[in-house]
Amino acid sequence: VMLGKLARILGDKMAAEAVDPLLKILAKAKLGGDYTKGIDGVIEALGRIGDEKAVEPLLKVLKNPKVNYKIRMQVCQAFTVMGSKKTIAALLEVAEKGMIEGGYYNLREGAAMAYSRIVGAEVDVGWPKVEAMIADPKIKDYKATQGVFKEALDRMKVAKECKDDAACYGKKVNDTSISLAQREKAGLMIGALPDGRKALVDLVKALPVREPVLRLYFLESAKRIGKASDTELVQTIEKLAAKDSKRKVKYLGADLASADKVALAVIKAKTD
């Protein structure tokens, strides 16, 4: 448990120097059978730090059917935040071909969500496959799973339009006429794309959103593309931290004030 907590702290701070030690811990961990406590935090941290050297080791975990499905689901979430193109094919394959029994249908859901959140210009490859998942008669008794696939396709509609165009996603992130899933997708893509800073102004404008999942993902992208010299970004998050610190309710369990402060610390530490 302590391992997981410490790893998450390092992940929140995007501590690049922690990547190699975390990968060594992951390599030595026994991931089969029962859920391995602490390793979920290690995987989460590697995703938040976002170093490409973690992609291949995490892909091995995702593709290994002997690994506990909860650990594999954690990898899907890590890839969501990491946003690496190298993970897209594997996520789509797990979403498409995973078993629908026990916890494995949850793994399919996790892979589908991660895939739809980070796919861009490659979306035409996965589009018919996700449509087939939705129509698959084998999941007729798994309405929640079918709903996840439908939501994945909803996110993918934004990728159909924007491909890998950060400016296009910037326009979507504040568009209240589209679904929350589509705005979430847009926010994540801003952080994942190499030219994400083209949409920085739009992301700053979107940050004050009260919906917790949107806020948390928007903050993750802000941590990736923001710098200490981005005055408006820094001031916006400072105001959010002050305001959220006064709130007694933690929306859906999300401590927004803490997330604000962590993002602020990371951004302020990134100088030109």
SEDREN-996429 format. One record per residue: residue number from 1; x, y, z of N, C-alpha, C, CB in turn. Coordinates in steps of 0.1 Angstrom, whole numbers, plus 5000, padded with zeros to 4 digits. Glycine has a CB too. Example, Ala and Ser with C-alpha at 12.3 -4.5 7.8 and 13.67 -1.06 7.14 Angstrom:
1	5132	4943	5078	5123	4955	5078	5132	4967	5078	5113	4955	5090
2	5128	4978	5071	5137	4989	5071	5129	5000	5079	5141	4994	5057
% end
This chain:
1	5008	4988	5000	5000	5000	5000	5009	5013	5000	4991	5000	5012
2	5019	5013	5008	5028	5024	5009	5035	5026	4996	5038	5022	5020
3	5039	5015	4989	5045	5016	4976	5036	5024	4966	5049	5002	4971
4	5023	5020	4966	5014	5026	4957	5013	5041	4960	5001	5020	4958
5	5012	5045	4972	5011	5059	4976	5023	5067	4972	5008	5060	4991
6	5034	5062	4975	5047	5069	4971	5048	5070	4956	5059	5062	4977
7	5045	5060	4949	5046	5060	4935	5036	5071	4929	5042	5046	4928
8	5024	5071	4934	5014	5081	4929	5019	5096	4932	5001	5079	4936
9	5026	5098	4943	5031	5111	4946	5041	5115	4935	5038	5112	4960
10	5050	5105	4931	5060	5107	4921	5053	5110	4907	5070	5096	4920
11	5042	5102	4905	5035	5104	4893	5029	5118	4892	5025	5093	4891
12	5022	5122	4903	5016	5135	4903	5026	5146	4900	5009	5137	4917
13	5038	5145	4905	5048	5155	4902	5055	5153	4889	5059	5154	4914
14	5052	5143	4881	5058	5140	4869	5073	5139	4870	5054	5150	4858
15	5077	5131	4880	5092	5130	4884	5099	5121	4874	5093	5125	4898
16	5105	5127	4864	5112	5119	4853	5122	5110	4859	5118	5128	4843
17	5129	5114	4870	5140	5106	4876	5135	5093	4882	5147	5114	4886
18	5122	5092	4884	5116	5080	4890	5113	5069	4881	5104	5084	4898
19	5114	5072	4868	5109	5062	4858	5117	5049	4858	5110	5068	4844
20	5130	5050	4858	5138	5038	4859	5136	5029	4871	5153	5041	4858
21	5136	5035	4883	5133	5028	4895	5119	5021	4895	5134	5036	4908
22	5109	5029	4890	5095	5023	4889	5095	5012	4879	5086	5034	4884
23	5102	5013	4868	5102	5002	4858	5109	4989	4864	5110	5006	4846
24	5119	4991	4872	5126	4980	4879	5116	4973	4888	5138	4984	4887
25	5108	4981	4896	5098	4975	4905	5088	4967	4897	5091	4986	4913
26	5083	4973	4886	5073	4966	4877	5079	4953	4872	5069	4975	4866
27	5092	4953	4867	5098	4941	4861	5099	4930	4871	5112	4945	4856
28	5101	4933	4884	5102	4923	4894	5089	4918	4900	5111	4928	4905
29	5078	4925	4898	5065	4922	4904	5059	4909	4898	5056	4934	4902
30	5053	4902	4907	5045	4890	4903	5031	4894	4901	5046	4878	4914
31	5027	4895	4888	5014	4901	4884	5003	4891	4882	5016	4909	4872
32	5006	4878	4883	4996	4868	4880	4988	4865	4893	5002	4855	4875
33	4976	4859	4891	4968	4855	4903	4962	4867	4909	4977	4848	4913
34	4963	4868	4923	4956	4878	4930	4962	4892	4927	4958	4876	4945
35	4953	4902	4929	4957	4915	4926	4969	4920	4935	4944	4925	4929
36	4979	4925	4928	4991	4929	4935	4990	4944	4940	5003	4927	4926
37	4988	4946	4953	4986	4959	4958	5000	4967	4957	4982	4959	4973
38	4998	4979	4953	5010	4988	4952	5014	4989	4937	5021	4982	4960
39	5013	4978	4930	5018	4979	4916	5008	4988	4908	5018	4965	4910
40	4996	4989	4912	4986	4997	4905	4991	5012	4906	4972	4996	4911
41	4997	5016	4917	5002	5029	4919	5014	5032	4910	5006	5032	4933
42	5023	5021	4909	5035	5022	4900	5031	5024	4886	5043	5009	4902
43	5021	5017	4881	5016	5018	4868	5010	5032	4865	5006	5007	4864
44	5002	5036	4875	4996	5049	4874	5006	5060	4873	4986	5052	4886
45	5016	5059	4881	5027	5069	4881	5034	5069	4868	5037	5066	4892
46	5037	5058	4862	5044	5057	4849	5036	5064	4838	5047	5043	4845
47	5023	5062	4839	5014	5069	4829	5014	5084	4831	5000	5064	4831
48	5014	5089	4843	5013	5103	4846	5027	5110	4842	5010	5106	4860
49	5038	5103	4845	5051	5109	4841	5052	5109	4826	5062	5100	4847
50	5047	5099	4819	5046	5100	4804	5059	5097	4796	5041	5113	4801
51	5069	5091	4802	5081	5088	4795	5079	5077	4786	5093	5085	4805
52	5083	5078	4773	5081	5068	4763	5088	5055	4766	5085	5073	4749
53	5098	5055	4774	5105	5043	4777	5096	5033	4785	5118	5046	4785
54	5085	5038	4791	5076	5030	4799	5066	5023	4790	5069	5038	4809
55	5065	5027	4777	5055	5021	4768	5056	5006	4766	5055	5028	4755
56	5068	5002	4762	5070	4988	4759	5068	4979	4771	5083	4985	4753
57	5074	4982	4783	5071	4974	4794	5056	4973	4798	5079	4979	4806
58	5049	4984	4797	5035	4984	4800	5027	4976	4790	5030	4998	4801
59	5031	4977	4777	5024	4969	4767	5025	4954	4769	5030	4972	4753
60	5037	4950	4774	5039	4936	4778	5029	4931	4788	5053	4933	4782
61	5027	4940	4798	5017	4937	4809	5003	4936	4803	5018	4948	4820
62	5000	4946	4795	4986	4946	4789	4983	4934	4781	4984	4959	4780
63	4993	4929	4773	4991	4918	4764	4992	4904	4771	5001	4919	4753
64	4996	4904	4783	4998	4891	4790	4985	4886	4796	5009	4892	4800
65	4979	4876	4791	4967	4871	4796	4968	4865	4810	4961	4861	4787
66	4980	4862	4815	4982	4856	4828	4982	4867	4839	4995	4848	4829
67	4983	4880	4835	4983	4891	4845	4969	4894	4849	4990	4903	4838
68	4967	4896	4862	4954	4900	4868	4948	4911	4859	4956	4904	4882
69	4935	4909	4856	4928	4918	4847	4928	4932	4853	4914	4913	4844
70	4928	4933	4866	4927	4947	4872	4940	4954	4869	4925	4946	4887
71	4951	4947	4870	4964	4953	4866	4964	4958	4852	4976	4944	4869
72	4959	4949	4843	4958	4953	4829	4949	4965	4826	4953	4941	4821
73	4938	4966	4834	4929	4977	4833	4937	4990	4838	4917	4975	4842
74	4945	4989	4848	4953	5000	4852	4963	5005	4841	4961	4997	4865
75	4968	4996	4834	4976	4999	4822	4969	5007	4812	4983	4987	4816
76	4956	5003	4810	4948	5011	4800	4946	5025	4805	4934	5004	4799
77	4944	5027	4818	4942	5041	4823	4956	5048	4822	4938	5040	4838
78	4967	5041	4824	4980	5048	4823	4982	5053	4809	4991	5038	4828
79	4978	5044	4799	4980	5048	4785	4971	5060	4782	4977	5036	4776
80	4959	5061	4788	4950	5072	4786	4957	5085	4789	4938	5071	4794
81	4964	5086	4800	4971	5098	4804	4983	5100	4796	4974	5098	4819
82	4990	5090	4793	5003	5090	4786	5000	5095	4771	5010	5077	4785
83	4990	5090	4765	4986	5095	4751	4996	5091	4740	4986	5109	4752
84	5003	5080	4742	5013	5076	4732	5006	5068	4720	5023	5067	4738
85	5010	5072	4708	5005	5065	4696	5009	5051	4696	5010	5073	4684
86	5020	5047	4702	5024	5033	4702	5015	5024	4709	5038	5033	4709
87	5006	5029	4716	4997	5020	4724	4983	5017	4717	4994	5026	4738
88	4980	5025	4707	4967	5025	4701	4963	5011	4695	4966	5035	4690
89	4972	5004	4688	4969	4991	4682	4966	4981	4692	4980	4987	4672
90	4974	4981	4703	4972	4971	4713	4959	4973	4721	4984	4971	4723
91	4956	4985	4723	4943	4989	4730	4931	4984	4722	4943	5003	4734
92	4932	4987	4709	4921	4983	4701	4919	4968	4700	4923	4988	4687
93	4930	4961	4700	4930	4946	4699	4924	4940	4712	4944	4940	4697
94	4928	4946	4724	4922	4941	4736	4907	4944	4737	4930	4947	4748
95	4903	4956	4733	4889	4960	4733	4881	4950	4724	4888	4974	4728
96	4887	4946	4713	4880	4938	4703	4879	4924	4706	4886	4940	4689
97	4890	4918	4711	4892	4904	4712	4892	4898	4727	4904	4900	4706
98	4891	4907	4736	4890	4902	4750	4878	4893	4753	4891	4914	4760
99	4879	4885	4763	4868	4876	4767	4857	4884	4773	4873	4865	4776
100	4845	4880	4772	4834	4886	4779	4829	4877	4790	4822	4890	4769
101	4836	4875	4800	4832	4867	4811	4841	4872	4823	4834	4852	4809
102	4835	4870	4835	4842	4874	4847	4846	4889	4846	4854	4866	4849
103	4858	4892	4850	4863	4905	4850	4868	4910	4836	4874	4907	4860
104	4869	4900	4827	4875	4904	4814	4867	4913	4805	4878	4891	4806
105	4853	4913	4807	4846	4923	4799	4849	4937	4804	4831	4920	4800
106	4852	4938	4817	4857	4951	4822	4870	4955	4816	4859	4950	4838
107	4879	4945	4813	4891	4948	4806	4888	4954	4792	4900	4936	4806
108	4879	4947	4785	4875	4952	4772	4870	4967	4773	4864	4943	4766
109	4862	4969	4783	4857	4983	4785	4869	4993	4787	4848	4984	4797
110	4878	4989	4796	4890	4998	4799	4898	5000	4786	4898	4991	4809
111	4900	4990	4778	4908	4992	4766	4900	5001	4756	4911	4978	4760
112	4887	4998	4755	4879	5006	4745	4879	5021	4749	4865	5001	4745
113	4878	5024	4762	4878	5038	4767	4891	5044	4764	4875	5038	4782
114	4902	5037	4768	4916	5043	4766	4918	5045	4751	4926	5033	4771
115	4915	5035	4742	4917	5037	4728	4909	5049	4723	4912	5024	4720
116	4897	5051	4726	4888	5062	4721	4893	5075	4726	4874	5060	4725
117	4900	5075	4738	4904	5088	4743	4917	5093	4737	4907	5086	4758
118	4925	5084	4731	4938	5089	4725	4940	5087	4710	4949	5082	4732
119	4930	5080	4704	4932	5078	4689	4929	5091	4682	4922	5067	4684
120	4937	5093	4672	4935	5105	4664	4934	5102	4649	4947	5114	4666
121	4944	5105	4641	4943	5104	4627	4941	5089	4623	4956	5109	4620
122	4944	5080	4632	4942	5065	4629	4928	5060	4631	4952	5057	4637
123	4919	5069	4634	4905	5065	4638	4898	5057	4628	4898	5077	4641
124	4900	5059	4615	4893	5051	4605	4895	5036	4605	4897	5056	4591
125	4907	5032	4611	4910	5018	4612	4901	5012	4623	4925	5016	4616
126	4899	5019	4634	4892	5013	4645	4877	5015	4644	4896	5019	4657
127	4872	5025	4636	4858	5028	4635	4849	5016	4633	4856	5038	4625
128	4851	5008	4622	4842	4997	4619	4843	4986	4630	4846	4990	4606
129	4855	4985	4637	4857	4975	4647	4849	4978	4659	4872	4973	4651
130	4849	4991	4663	4841	4995	4675	4826	4994	4672	4844	5010	4679
131	4822	4997	4659	4808	4996	4655	4804	4981	4656	4806	5000	4640
132	4813	4972	4653	4810	4958	4654	4809	4953	4668	4821	4950	4647
133	4817	4959	4677	4816	4956	4691	4802	4960	4696	4827	4963	4699
134	4797	4971	4692	4784	4976	4697	4773	4966	4692	4781	4990	4692
135	4775	4961	4680	4764	4953	4674	4766	4938	4677	4764	4954	4659
136	4777	4934	4684	4780	4920	4687	4769	4914	4696	4793	4919	4694
137	4761	4904	4691	4751	4898	4699	4756	4891	4712	4744	4887	4691
138	4769	4888	4712	4774	4882	4724	4774	4891	4737	4789	4878	4722
139	4773	4904	4734	4772	4913	4746	4758	4918	4749	4782	4925	4743
140	4748	4912	4743	4734	4916	4745	4731	4916	4760	4725	4908	4737
141	4737	4907	4768	4734	4907	4782	4743	4916	4790	4735	4892	4787
142	4752	4923	4784	4762	4932	4790	4759	4946	4785	4776	4928	4787
143	4747	4951	4790	4743	4965	4785	4753	4976	4789	4729	4968	4791
144	4759	4974	4801	4768	4985	4805	4781	4985	4796	4773	4982	4820
145	4785	4973	4792	4797	4972	4783	4793	4977	4769	4801	4957	4781
146	4781	4974	4764	4777	4980	4752	4776	4995	4752	4763	4974	4748
147	4772	5000	4764	4772	5015	4766	4786	5021	4765	4765	5018	4779
148	4795	5014	4771	4809	5019	4770	4814	5020	4756	4819	5010	4779
149	4811	5009	4748	4815	5009	4734	4808	5021	4726	4812	4996	4727
150	4796	5023	4730	4788	5034	4723	4795	5048	4726	4774	5034	4727
151	4799	5049	4739	4805	5062	4743	4819	5063	4737	4807	5062	4759
152	4826	5052	4735	4839	5052	4728	4837	5057	4714	4845	5038	4728
153	4826	5053	4707	4824	5057	4693	4820	5072	4693	4812	5049	4687
154	4814	5076	4704	4810	5091	4705	4823	5099	4706	4802	5093	4718
155	4833	5095	4713	4846	5102	4714	4853	5102	4700	4855	5096	4725
156	4852	5090	4694	4859	5088	4681	4853	5098	4670	4858	5074	4677
157	4841	5102	4672	4835	5112	4662	4844	5125	4662	4820	5115	4666
158	4849	5129	4673	4857	5141	4674	4871	5138	4667	4860	5145	4689
159	4876	5126	4669	4888	5122	4662	4886	5122	4646	4894	5109	4667
160	4874	5118	4642	4871	5117	4628	4872	5131	4622	4856	5112	4626
161	4868	5141	4630	4868	5155	4625	4882	5162	4627	4857	5163	4633
162	4888	5160	4638	4900	5167	4641	4913	5160	4638	4900	5170	4656
163	4913	5146	4636	4925	5139	4633	4935	5142	4644	4930	5142	4619
164	4947	5148	4640	4957	5151	4649	4959	5167	4649	4971	5144	4645
165	4949	5174	4648	4949	5188	4647	4946	5194	4661	4939	5194	4636
166	4956	5199	4668	4954	5204	4681	4945	5216	4682	4968	5208	4687
167	4946	5224	4672	4937	5236	4672	4923	5232	4671	4941	5245	4660
168	4920	5222	4663	4906	5217	4662	4901	5212	4675	4905	5206	4651
169	4909	5205	4682	4905	5200	4696	4903	5212	4705	4916	5190	4701
170	4911	5222	4703	4910	5234	4712	4896	5240	4710	4920	5244	4708
171	4890	5240	4698	4877	5245	4696	4866	5236	4703	4874	5246	4681
172	4869	5223	4703	4859	5214	4709	4859	5214	4724	4863	5200	4704
173	4870	5218	4730	4871	5216	4745	4861	5225	4753	4885	5219	4749
174	4857	5236	4747	4848	5245	4753	4834	5245	4747	4853	5260	4752
175	4832	5236	4738	4819	5235	4731	4809	5227	4739	4821	5227	4717
176	4800	5234	4746	4790	5228	4755	4779	5222	4747	4784	5239	4764
177	4779	5222	4734	4768	5216	4726	4772	5201	4724	4766	5223	4713
178	4784	5197	4726	4788	5183	4724	4788	5176	4738	4802	5182	4717
179	4789	5163	4737	4789	5155	4750	4801	5157	4759	4787	5140	4747
180	4800	5154	4771	4811	5155	4781	4822	5146	4776	4806	5152	4795
181	4818	5134	4771	4829	5124	4766	4837	5130	4755	4822	5111	4762
182	4830	5138	4746	4837	5144	4735	4846	5155	4739	4827	5149	4724
183	4842	5163	4749	4850	5174	4754	4862	5168	4762	4842	5183	4764
184	4860	5158	4769	4871	5151	4776	4881	5146	4766	4865	5139	4784
185	4876	5140	4755	4885	5135	4745	4894	5147	4739	4877	5129	4733
186	4887	5158	4737	4894	5170	4731	4905	5175	4741	4884	5181	4728
187	4902	5175	4754	4911	5180	4764	4923	5170	4765	4905	5181	4777
188	4921	5157	4764	4932	5148	4765	4941	5149	4753	4927	5134	4766
189	4935	5151	4741	4943	5152	4729	4952	5164	4729	4934	5152	4716
190	4948	5175	4735	4956	5187	4736	4969	5183	4743	4949	5198	4743
191	4968	5175	4753	4980	5172	4761	4989	5161	4754	4976	5167	4774
192	4983	5153	4745	4990	5142	4739	4997	5146	4726	4980	5131	4736
193	4991	5156	4719	4997	5159	4706	5010	5168	4707	4987	5167	4697
194	5019	5166	4698	5032	5173	4699	5030	5188	4698	5041	5169	4687
195	5020	5193	4691	5017	5207	4689	5006	5212	4698	5014	5211	4675
196	5004	5205	4709	4993	5208	4718	4992	5223	4723	4993	5199	4730
197	5003	5229	4723	5004	5243	4728	4996	5252	4719	5018	5248	4729
198	4993	5248	4707	4984	5256	4698	4971	5258	4704	4983	5249	4684
199	4967	5249	4713	4953	5250	4719	4954	5254	4734	4947	5236	4718
200	4966	5260	4738	4967	5263	4752	4957	5274	4756	4981	5269	4754
201	4954	5284	4748	4945	5294	4752	4931	5288	4754	4944	5305	4741
202	4927	5279	4746	4914	5272	4747	4914	5263	4760	4911	5263	4735
203	4925	5256	4763	4925	5248	4774	4924	5256	4787	4938	5240	4775
204	4931	5268	4788	4930	5277	4799	4916	5281	4801	4940	5289	4797
205	4909	5284	4791	4895	5289	4792	4886	5277	4797	4890	5293	4778
206	4890	5265	4794	4881	5253	4798	4884	5249	4812	4884	5242	4789
207	4895	5252	4818	4899	5247	4831	4889	5249	4842	4912	5253	4835
208	4882	5260	4843	4873	5262	4854	4861	5253	4855	4869	5276	4854
209	4859	5244	4845	4848	5236	4845	4847	5228	4858	4849	5226	4833
210	4834	5227	4863	4832	5220	4876	4831	5205	4876	4820	5226	4883
211	4828	5200	4864	4827	5185	4863	4841	5179	4865	4822	5181	4848
212	4842	5170	4875	4855	5166	4880	4863	5158	4870	4853	5157	4892
213	4857	5149	4862	4865	5142	4853	4871	5151	4842	4857	5131	4846
214	4863	5160	4838	4869	5170	4828	4880	5178	4834	4857	5179	4823
215	4878	5183	4846	4888	5191	4853	4901	5184	4854	4883	5196	4866
216	4900	5171	4859	4912	5164	4862	4920	5160	4849	4908	5151	4869
217	4913	5157	4839	4919	5154	4826	4925	5167	4820	4910	5147	4816
218	4918	5178	4821	4923	5191	4816	4935	5195	4823	4912	5202	4817
219	4936	5192	4836	4948	5196	4844	4959	5187	4840	4945	5194	4859
220	4957	5174	4837	4968	5166	4832	4974	5171	4819	4962	5151	4830
221	4965	5176	4810	4970	5182	4798	4978	5195	4800	4959	5184	4788
222	4973	5202	4810	4979	5215	4813	4993	5212	4819	4971	5223	4824
223	4995	5202	4827	5008	5198	4832	5018	5194	4821	5006	5186	4842
224	5012	5188	4810	5021	5184	4799	5026	5195	4791	5014	5173	4791
225	5017	5205	4788	5020	5215	4778	5023	5229	4784	5009	5217	4768
226	5020	5230	4797	5022	5243	4804	5036	5246	4808	5012	5244	4815
227	5039	5259	4810	5052	5263	4814	5050	5274	4825	5061	5268	4803
228	5060	5276	4833	5060	5287	4843	5057	5301	4837	5073	5287	4851
229	5062	5302	4824	5060	5315	4818	5046	5318	4812	5070	5317	4807
230	5037	5308	4813	5024	5309	4808	5015	5316	4819	5018	5295	4804
231	5016	5329	4819	5010	5337	4830	4995	5334	4832	5013	5351	4828
232	4988	5334	4821	4974	5332	4822	4970	5319	4828	4967	5335	4809
233	4977	5308	4823	4975	5295	4828	4978	5294	4843	4984	5285	4821
234	4989	5299	4847	4993	5299	4862	4983	5306	4870	5007	5305	4864
235	4979	5318	4866	4969	5326	4873	4956	5319	4874	4968	5340	4867
236	4952	5313	4863	4939	5306	4863	4939	5295	4873	4936	5300	4849
237	4949	5287	4874	4950	5275	4883	4951	5280	4897	4961	5266	4879
238	4958	5291	4899	4959	5297	4913	4946	5301	4918	4969	5309	4913
239	4938	5307	4910	4924	5311	4914	4915	5299	4916	4918	5319	4903
240	4917	5288	4908	4909	5276	4910	4913	5269	4923	4911	5266	4898
241	4926	5269	4926	4931	5263	4939	4925	5270	4951	4946	5263	4939
242	4925	5283	4950	4920	5291	4961	4905	5289	4963	4923	5306	4959
243	4898	5288	4952	4883	5286	4953	4880	5272	4957	4877	5289	4939
244	4887	5262	4951	4883	5248	4955	4887	5245	4969	4890	5239	4945
245	4897	5252	4974	4902	5249	4988	4891	5252	4998	4914	5257	4991
246	4882	5261	4994	4871	5265	5003	4858	5256	5002	4867	5279	5000
247	4858	5247	4993	4847	5238	4991	4848	5227	5000	4846	5233	4976
248	4837	5223	5007	4836	5212	5016	4834	5199	5009	4825	5214	5026
249	4826	5200	4998	4823	5188	4990	4834	5184	4980	4809	5189	4983
250	4838	5172	4980	4847	5167	4970	4839	5160	4959	4858	5157	4976
251	4837	5166	4948	4828	5161	4938	4832	5147	4933	4828	5170	4926
252	4823	5138	4935	4825	5124	4931	4839	5118	4936	4825	5123	4916
253	4843	5123	4947	4855	5118	4953	4868	5125	4948	4856	5103	4951
254	4866	5134	4939	4878	5141	4933	4881	5153	4941	4875	5145	4918
255	4893	5153	4947	4898	5164	4955	4904	5174	4945	4908	5160	4966
256	4895	5183	4940	4899	5192	4929	4910	5202	4934	4888	5200	4924
257	4909	5207	4947	4919	5216	4952	4933	5210	4952	4915	5221	4966
258	4934	5197	4956	4947	5190	4956	4952	5189	4942	4945	5177	4963
259	4943	5185	4932	4948	5184	4918	4952	5197	4913	4936	5178	4910
260	4945	5208	4916	4949	5222	4912	4963	5225	4917	4939	5232	4917
261	4966	5222	4929	4979	5226	4935	4990	5217	4930	4978	5224	4950
262	4988	5205	4927	4998	5196	4921	5001	5201	4907	4993	5181	4921
263	4991	5204	4899	4993	5209	4886	5001	5222	4886	4980	5211	4878
264	4997	5230	4895	5004	5243	4896	5019	5242	4899	4997	5252	4907
265	5022	5233	4908	5036	5230	4912	5044	5225	4900	5037	5220	4924
266	5038	5216	4893	5045	5210	4881	5047	5220	4871	5036	5198	4875
267	5037	5228	4868	5039	5239	4857	5049	5249	4861	5025	5245	4855
268	5049	5254	4874	5058	5264	4878	5072	5259	4878	5054	5268	4892
269	5074	5246	4879	5088	5240	4879	5093	5239	4864	5088	5227	4885
270	5085	5241	4854	5089	5239	4840	5093	5253	4834	5078	5233	4832
271	5105	5256	4834	5110	5269	4829	5114	5267	4814	5122	5274	4837
272	5114	5278	4807	5118	5278	4793	5133	5274	4791	5115	5291	4786
% end
